[in-house]
Amino acid sequence: MLDKLRQAAMQRGMKLMSNPRVMKVMADPRVMKVVMQAFQLRGKMRSELDARTAALAKSLGLATREEVANLRQTIRTLESTISTLEQKLDAAGNSKTTGGAAAGATPPA
């Protein structure tokens, strides 16, 4: 649903930007300066919100998104290592089984 809303907003924005009056207003350096400040403010607000959220999570003993992402990556790495070790163990077990059976077998009479 959010994707549909975002897509509709983008379509309306593109349609609005193709309007000659809007293009004329956007060509004004003062307007562009305000638009740039708005984008910068959004970024500052986002980083401030993330910092405060992380501080609150830390004070409550909760994991942050970054910590969860790091843990997920660690789990993936460990799972991959386990899989590799299991394959090596299986290969070593198979070679001992076939090698041991052939060496311990008595020749037919």
Residue pairs with C-beta under 8 A, 6 or more apart in sequence:
16 22
17 23
17 26
25 31
26 32
26 35
53 64
54 64
54 66
57 63
57 64
58 64
63 71
